[in-house]
Amino acid sequence: MKFLTEERKITQNDLAENNGKNGKPAYIAHNGKVYDVSDSVFWLDGDHMGAHEAGKDLTSEIELAPHREEVLQRMKFVGVLV
């Protein structure tokens, strides 16, 4: 039997706090989902190649990116943005 678990709720403040600076994880949000991008070589210290910063909702930016949202499937899902 499969049990449903409650998804972790991440507030805007939690998201902003986890910006990849000072040893903190680097979280980004997209379409209401929050991902941990800390282990990505493209997100060093919460900075994505000088173009984007972690700790933010990047939905509109990702819509314009050449790679689209499929790249997020490789990242760790941590919760939903509330």
C-alpha positions, 0 to 999 in steps of 0.5 A: 500500500502506498501512503501519501505524505504531506509535501513540505511547505516553503514560504517566500522567506524560507526561499529567500533564506536559502540563497546559497550564500554562507554555506546555506542551500541554494533553492529556486522555485518554478511553478510553485515547486521548490528545488535544491540546486546546491549540487549543480556546478552551474549554481556556485554560491547560489549564482547561476552563471552570473544571470540568476540568483538562488532564493527566488522564484524563477518561473518567468526566467526559466520560461525564457531560458534555452533549456526549459524546465526539464532541467529541473527534473535533475534537481532535488525537489524540496517542497511547494511554495506557499 
